[in-house]
């Protein structure tokens, strides 16, 4: 087991906080009856953002982190931020977004940045190499981690993803079952 504080913070603090914030966001969506307001379009945007954060996160957790993974994480962070802006712009045009939900969104936007910074700090040489600095040569190889995650943590991680996805799947189901009055065309 890796005892690096950066890895432990990522695994046991950042990821569970991300799950908790995502669940709170889902509760806000339920409270404002997303299925009757912004509908499936907003719900699908949430799945898009989940993928934009989840794919690079899984890459960093299971693959050997190098300049390629760091690049993926940085690019995904900016794409996620743009998608979050689109999400909120759309949501406020169709439903009330409370100050609490806005604060939760702020947190959800910062979690990917925190994650990228933690990964960069752990792999500083490859980050510098991206820009032609330092002593390392940038690597873009895709290989499994030399020191894989413990099986117990992989189980926890799977539960985090399942419990992160289930509420949003329920939300999408509600939206599809009852298309919003104003925004019925989401295709």
N, CA and C of each residue as an Amber inpcrd file, in Angstrom:
protein
   561
   0.8420000  -1.1880000   0.0000000   0.0000000   0.0000000   0.0000000
   0.8770000   1.2380000   0.0000000   0.5260000   2.1730000  -0.8390000
   1.2440000   3.4340000  -0.9450000   0.9080000   4.3220000   0.2520000
   1.9340000   4.8480000   0.9050000   1.7170000   5.7130000   2.0660000
   2.0180000   7.1670000   1.7470000   2.1110000   7.5080000   0.4550000
   2.3310000   8.8810000   0.0320000   1.0890000   9.6970000   0.4050000
   1.2520000  10.7940000   1.1660000   0.0860000  11.5870000   1.5780000
  -0.7200000  12.1180000   0.3970000  -0.0560000  12.4420000  -0.7030000
  -0.7710000  12.9370000  -1.8780000  -1.7400000  11.8830000  -2.4020000
  -1.2740000  10.6530000  -2.4830000  -2.1140000   9.5570000  -2.9690000
  -3.2530000   9.2890000  -1.9830000  -2.9380000   9.2820000  -0.7020000
  -3.9710000   9.0360000   0.3110000  -5.0450000  10.1140000   0.3090000
  -4.6370000  11.3770000   0.1490000  -5.6080000  12.4720000   0.0890000
  -6.5040000  12.3100000  -1.1310000  -5.9170000  11.9710000  -2.2520000
  -6.7030000  11.7640000  -3.4650000  -7.7000000  10.6160000  -3.2850000
  -7.2010000   9.4920000  -2.7780000  -8.0300000   8.2910000  -2.6700000
  -9.1080000   8.3920000  -1.5910000  -8.7400000   8.9260000  -0.4230000
  -9.6400000   8.8230000   0.7190000 -10.2770000  10.1380000   1.1620000
  -9.9110000  11.2450000   0.5050000 -10.5310000  12.5290000   0.8310000
 -11.2290000  13.1050000  -0.3980000 -10.4670000  13.3230000  -1.4710000
 -11.0170000  13.9960000  -2.6450000 -12.1410000  13.1880000  -3.2880000
 -11.9070000  11.9040000  -3.5490000 -12.9430000  11.1010000  -4.2130000
 -14.2220000  10.9740000  -3.3790000 -14.1360000  10.6780000  -2.0820000
 -15.3800000  10.6420000  -1.3000000 -16.0880000  12.0040000  -1.2240000
 -15.3270000  13.0970000  -1.1490000 -15.9500000  14.4300000  -1.1460000
 -16.6480000  14.7130000  -2.4710000 -16.0320000  14.2580000  -3.5730000
 -16.6540000  14.4220000  -4.8860000 -17.9880000  13.6740000  -4.9280000
 -18.0090000  12.4610000  -4.4200000 -19.2330000  11.6760000  -4.3760000
 -20.2890000  12.3870000  -3.5330000 -19.8990000  12.8790000  -2.3690000
 -20.8500000  13.5620000  -1.4800000 -21.4150000  14.8160000  -2.1520000
 -20.5560000  15.5950000  -2.7920000 -21.0230000  16.8090000  -3.4630000
 -21.9520000  16.4650000  -4.6250000 -21.6260000  15.4190000  -5.3700000
 -22.4870000  14.9810000  -6.4620000 -23.8610000  14.5530000  -5.9520000
 -23.8730000  13.8560000  -4.8130000 -25.1430000  13.4330000  -4.2300000
 -25.9680000  14.6400000  -3.7740000 -25.3100000  15.6190000  -3.1570000
 -26.0080000  16.8400000  -2.7370000 -26.5630000  17.5990000  -3.9420000
 -25.8090000  17.6200000  -5.0320000 -26.2760000  18.2690000  -6.2560000
 -27.5230000  17.5670000  -6.7780000 -27.4990000  16.2400000  -6.7560000
 -28.6700000  15.4650000  -7.1880000 -29.8810000  15.7890000  -6.3150000
 -29.6720000  15.9250000  -5.0030000 -30.7770000  16.2940000  -4.1160000
 -31.3590000  17.6550000  -4.4900000 -30.4910000  18.5850000  -4.8630000
 -30.9640000  19.9010000  -5.3110000 -31.8030000  19.7660000  -6.5780000
 -31.3690000  18.9040000  -7.4850000 -32.1270000  18.6870000  -8.7160000
 -33.5000000  18.1010000  -8.4150000 -33.5500000  17.1780000  -7.4800000
 -34.8380000  16.5900000  -7.0760000 -35.7430000  17.6530000  -6.4710000
 -35.1590000  18.4910000  -5.6180000 -35.9500000  19.5250000  -4.9320000
 -36.5500000  20.5340000  -5.9130000 -35.8650000  20.7830000  -7.0330000
 -36.3820000  21.7420000  -8.0140000 -37.1220000  21.0590000  -9.1620000
 -37.3690000  19.7640000  -9.0170000 -38.1550000  18.9940000  -9.9910000
 -37.6100000  19.1520000 -11.4100000 -36.3680000  18.7560000 -11.5710000
 -35.6960000  18.8710000 -12.8580000 -36.4940000  18.2130000 -13.9810000
 -37.2170000  17.1540000 -13.6620000 -37.9830000  16.4440000 -14.6870000
 -39.1040000  17.3010000 -15.2620000 -39.5590000  18.3160000 -14.5210000
 -40.6390000  19.1800000 -14.9880000 -40.1210000  20.5400000 -15.4570000
 -38.8270000  20.7450000 -15.3900000 -38.2810000  22.0550000 -15.7640000
 -37.2670000  21.9020000 -16.8920000 -36.0190000  21.7320000 -16.5490000
 -34.9650000  21.6600000 -17.5750000 -34.8850000  20.2940000 -18.2410000
 -35.3810000  19.2630000 -17.5860000 -35.5600000  17.9650000 -18.2040000
 -34.3070000  17.1760000 -18.5370000 -34.4840000  16.2740000 -19.4960000
 -33.4480000  15.3020000 -19.8410000 -32.1900000  15.9580000 -20.4130000
 -32.3350000  17.1060000 -21.0530000 -31.1440000  17.7570000 -21.6150000
 -30.1490000  18.0770000 -20.5050000 -30.6280000  18.6710000 -19.4270000
 -29.7160000  18.9730000 -18.3210000 -29.1750000  17.6900000 -17.7030000
 -30.0150000  16.6900000 -17.5650000 -29.5750000  15.4290000 -16.9940000
 -28.4840000  14.7840000 -17.8520000 -28.6210000  14.8450000 -19.1540000
 -27.6030000  14.2950000 -20.0470000 -26.2970000  15.0880000 -19.9510000
 -26.4100000  16.3930000 -19.7410000 -25.2130000  17.2090000 -19.5480000
 -24.4710000  16.7410000 -18.2940000 -25.2110000  16.3440000 -17.2610000
 -24.5820000  15.8400000 -16.0320000 -23.7920000  14.5630000 -16.3180000
 -24.3390000  13.6840000 -17.1390000 -23.6030000  12.4680000 -17.5050000
 -22.3460000  12.8070000 -18.2970000 -22.4460000  13.8040000 -19.1640000
 -21.2810000  14.2290000 -19.9270000 -20.1770000  14.7170000 -18.9850000
 -20.5490000  15.5210000 -18.0010000 -19.5540000  16.0270000 -17.0490000
 -18.9680000  14.8930000 -16.2160000 -19.7750000  13.9160000 -15.8580000
 -19.2850000  12.7540000 -15.1160000 -18.2070000  12.0360000 -15.9250000
 -18.4560000  11.8750000 -17.2220000 -17.4730000  11.2160000 -18.0950000
 -16.2140000  12.0740000 -18.2410000 -16.3890000  13.3740000 -18.3650000
 -15.2430000  14.2690000 -18.5370000 -14.3030000  14.2420000 -17.3360000
 -14.8420000  13.9900000 -16.1770000 -14.0190000  13.8880000 -14.9700000
 -13.6190000  12.4370000 -14.7190000 -14.5340000  11.5210000 -14.9580000
 -14.2960000  10.1170000 -14.6270000 -13.2320000   9.4450000 -15.4650000
 -13.2050000   9.7060000 -16.7620000 -12.2370000   9.0360000 -17.6390000
 -10.7990000   9.4020000 -17.2610000 -10.4630000  10.6920000 -17.1460000
  -9.0760000  11.0020000 -16.7480000  -8.7540000  10.5490000 -15.3280000
  -9.7470000  10.5710000 -14.4490000  -9.5160000  10.1070000 -13.0850000
  -9.1890000   8.6160000 -13.0750000  -9.9490000   7.8270000 -13.8070000
  -9.6670000   6.3930000 -13.8900000  -8.3020000   6.1450000 -14.5200000
  -7.9640000   6.9450000 -15.5190000  -6.6410000   6.8090000 -16.1460000
  -5.5450000   7.0470000 -15.1170000  -5.6990000   8.0900000 -14.3030000
  -4.6770000   8.4050000 -13.2930000  -4.6140000   7.3430000 -12.2000000
  -5.7370000   6.7180000 -11.9000000  -5.7580000   5.7130000 -10.8430000
  -5.2100000   4.3590000 -11.3020000  -5.4170000   4.0050000 -12.5750000
  -5.0620000   2.6670000 -13.0290000  -3.8670000   2.6060000 -13.9800000
  -3.5210000   3.7280000 -14.6000000  -2.4100000   3.7360000 -15.5480000
  -1.2060000   4.4500000 -14.9440000  -0.0490000   4.1440000 -15.4830000
   1.1750000   4.8120000 -15.0490000   1.0670000   6.2900000 -15.4340000
   1.1030000   7.1770000 -14.4520000   0.9470000   8.6040000 -14.7280000
   2.2250000   9.1290000 -15.3760000   2.0130000   9.7970000 -16.4940000
   3.1220000  10.3870000 -17.2310000   2.6040000  11.6480000 -17.9060000
   3.3960000  12.2140000 -18.8030000   3.0050000  13.4470000 -19.4820000
   1.6890000  13.2780000 -20.2430000   1.4570000  12.1070000 -20.8000000
   0.2150000  11.8580000 -21.5260000  -1.0130000  11.9020000 -20.6280000
  -0.9290000  11.2350000 -19.4930000  -2.0580000  11.2270000 -18.5480000
  -2.2720000  12.6250000 -17.9840000  -1.1930000  13.3070000 -17.6600000
  -1.3100000  14.6800000 -17.1460000  -1.9560000  15.5800000 -18.1990000
  -1.5600000  15.4410000 -19.4570000  -2.1730000  16.2220000 -20.5430000
  -3.6680000  15.9410000 -20.6370000  -4.0210000  14.6590000 -20.5890000
  -5.4290000  14.2670000 -20.6290000  -6.2010000  14.9250000 -19.4860000
  -5.6280000  14.9000000 -18.3040000  -6.3050000  15.4720000 -17.1400000
  -6.4780000  16.9870000 -17.2720000  -5.4650000  17.6620000 -17.7680000
  -5.5490000  19.1190000 -17.9230000  -6.5940000  19.4900000 -18.9770000
  -6.5490000  18.8160000 -20.1120000  -7.5160000  19.0880000 -21.1810000
  -8.9290000  18.7990000 -20.6990000  -9.1150000  17.6590000 -20.0290000
 -10.4410000  17.2850000 -19.5220000 -10.9400000  18.2970000 -18.4910000
 -10.0420000  18.8300000 -17.6710000 -10.4400000  19.8440000 -16.6930000
 -11.0580000  21.0480000 -17.4020000 -10.3940000  21.5410000 -18.4410000
 -10.9130000  22.7160000 -19.1480000 -12.2090000  22.4060000 -19.8920000
 -12.2950000  21.2280000 -20.4820000 -13.5410000  20.8360000 -21.1560000
 -14.6680000  20.7290000 -20.1320000 -14.3850000  20.1100000 -18.9850000
 -15.3810000  19.9860000 -17.9210000 -15.8390000  21.3640000 -17.4460000
 -14.9110000  22.2910000 -17.3120000 -15.2650000  23.6320000 -16.8660000
 -16.1910000  24.3190000 -17.8720000 -15.9080000  24.1540000 -19.1590000
 -16.7800000  24.7260000 -20.1870000 -18.1590000  24.0600000 -20.1730000
 -18.1780000  22.7570000 -19.9850000 -19.4540000  22.0430000 -19.9150000
 -20.2440000  22.4730000 -18.6820000 -19.5500000  22.6920000 -17.5690000
 -20.2240000  23.1650000 -16.3500000 -20.8580000  24.5360000 -16.5800000
 -20.1760000  25.3910000 -17.3070000 -20.7270000  26.7070000 -17.6410000
 -21.9790000  26.5560000 -18.4970000 -21.9130000  25.6670000 -19.4840000
 -23.0760000  25.3750000 -20.3250000 -24.2260000  24.8380000 -19.4700000
 -23.9120000  23.9110000 -18.5770000 -24.9110000  23.3030000 -17.7030000
 -25.6420000  24.3630000 -16.8800000 -24.9010000  25.2090000 -16.2180000
 -25.5290000  26.2150000 -15.3530000 -26.2900000  27.2390000 -16.1910000
 -25.7260000  27.6230000 -17.3260000 -26.4220000  28.5760000 -18.2010000
 -27.7670000  28.0130000 -18.6430000 -27.7730000  26.7440000 -18.9900000
 -29.0260000  26.1010000 -19.3910000 -29.9720000  25.9590000 -18.1920000
 -29.4430000  25.5060000 -17.0690000 -30.2910000  25.2580000 -15.8930000
 -30.9980000  26.5250000 -15.4330000 -30.2840000  27.6420000 -15.3350000
 -30.9070000  28.8660000 -14.8210000 -31.9350000  29.4410000 -15.7850000
 -31.8910000  29.0080000 -17.0520000 -32.9090000  29.4660000 -17.9960000
 -34.2100000  28.6840000 -17.8410000 -34.1600000  27.5460000 -17.1380000
 -35.3220000  26.6670000 -17.0680000 -35.8310000  26.3940000 -15.6510000
 -34.9850000  26.6190000 -14.6500000 -35.4120000  26.3190000 -13.2860000
 -34.6290000  27.1810000 -12.3050000 -35.0990000  27.1970000 -11.0750000
 -34.4280000  27.9530000 -10.0270000 -33.2100000  27.1730000  -9.5430000
 -32.0710000  27.8400000  -9.4990000 -30.8430000  27.2400000  -8.9870000
 -30.4970000  27.9960000  -7.7160000 -30.6710000  27.3250000  -6.5880000
 -30.5060000  27.9660000  -5.2790000 -29.0430000  28.3250000  -5.0130000
 -28.8210000  29.2460000  -4.0690000 -27.4400000  29.5440000  -3.6680000
 -26.6950000  28.3000000  -3.1670000 -27.3970000  27.4060000  -2.4860000
 -26.7540000  26.1760000  -2.0150000 -26.2930000  25.3390000  -3.2110000
 -27.1660000  25.1790000  -4.2130000 -26.7780000  24.4050000  -5.3960000
 -25.6210000  25.0880000  -6.1250000 -25.6420000  26.4080000  -6.2070000
 -24.5400000  27.1300000  -6.8450000 -23.2290000  26.8750000  -6.1030000
 -23.2980000  26.8400000  -4.7870000 -22.0900000  26.5710000  -3.9920000
 -21.5950000  25.1400000  -4.2200000 -22.5230000  24.2000000  -4.2960000
 -22.1600000  22.8050000  -4.5840000 -21.5010000  22.7190000  -5.9550000
 -22.0530000  23.4500000  -6.9360000 -21.4510000  23.4630000  -8.2760000
 -20.0180000  23.9910000  -8.2190000 -19.7920000  25.0200000  -7.4230000
 -18.4320000  25.5590000  -7.2880000 -17.4880000  24.4770000  -6.7990000
 -17.9410000  23.7270000  -5.8170000 -17.1160000  22.6420000  -5.2810000
 -16.8660000  21.5850000  -6.3540000 -17.9220000  21.2110000  -7.0810000
 -17.7870000  20.1940000  -8.1290000 -16.8710000  20.6570000  -9.2630000
 -16.7760000  21.9510000  -9.4770000 -15.8530000  22.4650000 -10.4840000
 -14.4180000  22.4300000  -9.9850000 -14.2260000  22.5640000  -8.6830000
 -12.8730000  22.6140000  -8.1280000 -12.2780000  21.2320000  -7.8690000
 -13.1030000  20.2260000  -7.6600000 -12.5860000  18.8770000  -7.3980000
 -11.6870000  18.3830000  -8.5270000 -12.0670000  18.5610000  -9.7990000
 -11.1400000  18.1390000 -10.8560000  -9.8200000  18.9200000 -10.8230000
  -9.8710000  20.2050000 -10.5140000  -8.6420000  20.9910000 -10.4210000
  -7.7650000  20.4860000  -9.2790000  -8.3700000  20.2320000  -8.1320000
  -7.6320000  19.6970000  -6.9880000  -6.9770000  18.3680000  -7.3710000
  -7.7260000  17.5280000  -8.0550000  -7.2140000  16.2230000  -8.4770000
  -6.0230000  16.3870000  -9.4180000  -6.1610000  17.2530000 -10.4090000
  -5.0670000  17.4850000 -11.3580000  -3.8310000  17.9990000 -10.6220000
  -4.0230000  18.9370000  -9.6970000  -2.8850000  19.4930000  -8.9650000
  -2.2040000  18.4440000  -8.0900000  -2.9880000  17.5740000  -7.4630000
  -2.3910000  16.5040000  -6.6610000  -1.5780000  15.5490000  -7.5320000
  -2.1270000  15.2030000  -8.6820000  -1.4110000  14.2960000  -9.5900000
  -0.1470000  14.9720000 -10.1230000  -0.2510000  16.2400000 -10.5010000
   0.9250000  16.9690000 -10.9940000   2.0000000  17.0340000  -9.9190000
   1.6030000  17.3280000  -8.6850000   2.6050000  17.4440000  -7.6190000
   3.3290000  16.1180000  -7.3930000   2.6430000  15.0160000  -7.6000000
   3.2400000  13.6840000  -7.4220000   4.1390000  13.2920000  -8.5900000
   3.8730000  13.8890000  -9.7640000   4.6040000  13.5420000 -10.9890000
   5.1670000  14.8090000 -11.6350000   5.8130000  15.5950000 -10.8230000
   6.3230000  16.9010000 -11.2170000   7.2720000  16.8170000 -12.4210000
   8.1180000  15.8320000 -12.4510000   9.0730000  15.6840000 -13.5480000
   8.3860000  15.5430000 -14.8970000   7.3290000  14.7410000 -14.9610000
   6.5910000  14.5610000 -16.2150000   5.7980000  15.8130000 -16.5840000
   5.3160000  16.5340000 -15.5820000   4.6260000  17.7970000 -15.8450000
   5.5960000  18.7950000 -16.4760000   6.7630000  18.9490000 -15.8780000
   7.7700000  19.8600000 -16.4340000   8.1890000  19.4250000 -17.8380000
   8.3150000  18.1190000 -18.0240000   8.7350000  17.5830000 -19.3180000
   7.7470000  17.9490000 -20.4280000   6.4770000  18.0850000 -20.0830000
   5.4680000  18.4980000 -21.0580000   5.8510000  19.7970000 -21.7390000
   6.5270000  20.6690000 -21.0110000   6.8700000  21.9980000 -21.4950000
   8.3520000  22.1300000 -21.8380000   9.0340000  20.9870000 -21.8840000
  10.4360000  20.9870000 -22.2610000  11.3920000  21.3780000 -21.1450000
  10.9250000  21.3190000 -19.9100000  11.7720000  21.6690000 -18.7690000
  12.1250000  20.4110000 -17.9850000  13.0740000  20.5540000 -17.0800000
  13.4520000  19.4540000 -16.2090000  14.3400000  18.4480000 -16.9090000
  14.6050000  17.3680000 -16.1950000  15.5370000  16.3460000 -16.6780000
  14.8400000  15.1620000 -17.3440000  13.5340000  15.0240000 -17.1370000
  12.8180000  13.8710000 -17.7050000  12.3940000  14.1450000 -19.1460000
  12.2550000  13.0590000 -19.8710000  11.7060000  13.1100000 -21.2240000
  10.2070000  12.8250000 -21.0890000   9.3460000  13.6240000 -21.7440000
   7.9050000  13.3570000 -21.6030000   7.5400000  11.9890000 -22.1690000
   6.7540000  11.2610000 -21.4140000   6.3050000   9.9380000 -21.8390000
   4.8090000   9.9850000 -22.1100000   4.4120000   9.3690000 -23.2080000
   2.9980000   9.3000000 -23.5650000   2.5500000   7.8450000 -23.6960000
   3.3480000   6.9300000 -23.1350000   3.0080000   5.5050000 -23.1660000
   1.7960000   5.2290000 -22.2940000   0.9890000   4.2840000 -22.7340000
  -0.1680000   3.8490000 -21.9510000   0.1630000   2.4820000 -21.3760000
   0.4420000   2.4690000 -20.0640000   0.7830000   1.2160000 -19.3860000
   0.0880000   1.1750000 -18.0290000  -0.1720000  -0.0330000 -17.5580000
  -0.7800000  -0.1920000 -16.2370000   0.1930000   0.2830000 -15.1660000
  -0.3350000   0.7140000 -14.0460000   0.5100000   1.1450000 -12.9250000
   1.4410000   0.0160000 -12.5070000   2.6560000   0.3710000 -12.1670000
   3.6120000  -0.6230000 -11.6620000   3.1800000  -1.1040000 -10.2830000
   2.6090000  -0.1980000  -9.5070000   2.1150000  -0.5180000  -8.1660000
   0.5940000  -0.3290000  -8.1790000  -0.1570000  -1.3920000  -8.4960000
  -1.6150000  -1.2450000  -8.6350000  -2.2970000  -0.9060000  -7.3070000
  -3.4980000  -0.3950000  -7.4250000  -4.3020000  -0.0850000  -6.2420000
  -4.6500000  -1.3700000  -5.5020000  -4.8040000  -1.2810000  -4.1860000
  -5.2360000  -2.4660000  -3.4340000  -6.6410000  -2.8990000  -3.8800000
  -6.8860000  -4.1900000  -3.8710000  -8.1850000  -4.7280000  -4.2900000
  -9.3200000  -4.1160000  -3.4720000  -9.1180000  -3.9470000  -2.1770000
 -10.1600000  -3.3650000  -1.3200000 -10.5190000  -1.9570000  -1.7980000
  -9.5200000  -1.1950000  -2.2020000  -9.8070000   0.1550000  -2.6710000
 -10.5130000   0.1300000  -4.0270000 -10.1770000  -0.8250000  -4.8840000
 -10.8630000  -0.9430000  -6.1740000 -12.3460000  -1.2100000  -5.9430000
 -12.6550000  -2.0160000  -4.9380000 -14.0560000  -2.2790000  -4.5870000
 -14.7160000  -0.9940000  -4.1100000 -14.0230000  -0.2550000  -3.2530000
 -14.5500000   1.0300000  -2.7690000 -14.7500000   1.9790000  -3.9480000
 -13.7860000   2.0320000  -4.8400000 -13.8640000   2.8920000  -6.0180000
 -15.0560000   2.5150000  -6.8880000 -15.2750000   1.2260000  -7.0770000
 -16.4230000   0.7700000  -7.8660000 -17.7220000   1.2250000  -7.2130000
 -17.7960000   1.1320000  -5.8870000 -18.9890000   1.5920000  -5.1750000
 -19.1740000   3.0980000  -5.3210000 -18.0690000   3.8410000  -5.2710000
 -18.1460000   5.2950000  -5.4470000 -18.7510000   5.6110000  -6.8150000
 -18.2660000   4.9270000  -7.8470000 -18.7940000   5.1970000  -9.1770000
 -20.2420000   4.7560000  -9.3130000 -20.5800000   3.6050000  -8.7480000
 -21.9660000   3.1380000  -8.8120000 -22.8770000   4.1150000  -8.0690000
 -22.5020000   4.4700000  -6.8380000 -23.3500000   5.3750000  -6.0650000
 -23.3020000   6.8000000  -6.6010000 -22.2990000   7.1130000  -7.3920000
 -22.2570000   8.4010000  -8.0690000 -23.1480000   8.4130000  -9.2990000
 -23.2280000   7.2860000  -9.9790000 -24.0260000   7.2040000 -11.1980000
 -25.4980000   6.9070000 -10.9510000 -25.8050000   6.1120000  -9.9380000
 -27.1930000   5.6940000  -9.7070000 -28.1370000   6.8850000  -9.5180000
 -27.8080000   7.8700000  -8.6910000 -28.7390000   9.0000000  -8.5550000
 -28.9820000   9.7260000  -9.8830000 -27.9340000   9.9000000 -10.6750000
 -28.1000000  10.6000000 -11.9490000 -28.8350000   9.7430000 -12.9710000
 -28.6950000   8.4330000 -12.8810000 -29.4810000   7.5440000 -13.7470000
 -30.9590000   7.6490000 -13.3640000 -31.2270000   7.7080000 -12.0670000
 -32.6060000   7.8870000 -11.5950000 -33.1540000   9.2230000 -12.0840000
 -32.3330000  10.2530000 -12.0310000 -32.7450000  11.5770000 -12.5000000
 -33.1020000  11.5380000 -13.9880000 -32.2320000  10.9200000 -14.7860000
 -32.5010000  10.8240000 -16.2200000 -33.7780000  10.0300000 -16.4690000
 -33.9780000   8.9600000 -15.7150000 -35.1930000   8.1510000 -15.8570000
 -36.4350000   9.0010000 -15.5660000 -36.3840000   9.7910000 -14.4930000
 -37.5130000  10.6800000 -14.1740000 -37.7680000  11.6620000 -15.3150000
 -36.6890000  12.1900000 -15.8840000 -36.8200000  13.1730000 -16.9600000
 -37.3930000  12.5530000 -18.2300000 -36.9830000  11.3380000 -18.5290000
 -37.4970000  10.6700000 -19.7330000 -38.9500000  10.2610000 -19.5400000
 -39.2860000   9.7850000 -18.3340000 -40.6680000   9.3940000 -18.0420000
 -41.6060000  10.5810000 -18.1360000 -41.1520000  11.7370000 -17.6790000
 -41.9870000  12.9390000 -17.6830000 -41.1950000  14.0730000 -18.3150000
 -41.2540000  14.1800000 -19.6270000 -40.5240000  15.2820000 -20.2680000
 -40.9990000  16.6280000 -19.7280000 -40.0660000  17.5500000 -19.6190000
 -40.3950000  18.8720000 -19.0920000 -41.4090000  19.5670000 -19.9970000
 -42.1900000  20.4340000 -19.4130000 -43.2280000  21.1350000 -20.1720000
 -42.6420000  22.0430000 -21.2440000 -41.6050000  22.7710000 -20.8830000
 -41.0480000  23.7630000 -21.7910000 -39.9540000  23.1990000 -22.6920000
 -39.2410000  22.1940000 -22.2380000 -38.0600000  21.6940000 -22.9530000
 -38.2400000  20.2220000 -23.3280000 -39.2820000  19.9030000 -24.0840000
 -39.5400000  18.4950000 -24.3800000 -38.6040000  17.9310000 -25.4430000
 -38.0220000  18.7410000 -26.2860000 -37.0920000  18.2290000 -27.2960000
 -35.6920000  18.2520000 -26.7570000 -35.1670000  17.0970000 -26.4330000
 -33.7970000  17.0200000 -25.9470000 -32.8960000  16.2620000 -26.9040000
 -33.3800000  15.8320000 -28.0160000 -32.5660000  15.1040000 -28.9920000
 -31.9260000  16.0670000 -29.9510000
